[in-house]
Amino acid sequence: MGSCPAPLPSGAVEPPEKCTDQINYGADPRSNAEINIIGEQTGICPEPIRP
């Protein structure tokens, strides 16, 4: 059986789209999955990391 996802922190709003669909992370060294998980967990898309 699957488990329910962890609840969002109070005041956080789930992003309507994946972060990688909203922001260009082309130069970011993190994977798309890592970036999107941060957005899901915090409710805010992280700033891209630039080299």
C-alpha positions, -999 to +999 in steps of 0.1 A: +000+000+000+011+036-007+014+062+020-001+097+020+023+125+012+035+146+041+014+176+049+025+210+038+039+234+064+012+257+078+007+287+055+024+269+025+005+266-007+011+237-031+026+251-064+000+247-092+027+234-115+060+217-112+088+243-104+107+231-135+076+240-156+076+275-142+112+285-139+142+279-162+167+257-142+189+250-173+222+258-156+211+245-121+232+214-111+203+198-093+180+173-110+145+182-120+131+158-094+152+174-066+140+209-076+103+198-078+105+180-045+118+211-028+088+230-043+063+204-032+077+202+004+080+240+009+053+253-013+078+277-029+100+270-059+137+274-051+158+300-068+179+286-096+216+280-087+238+297-113+274+286-119 
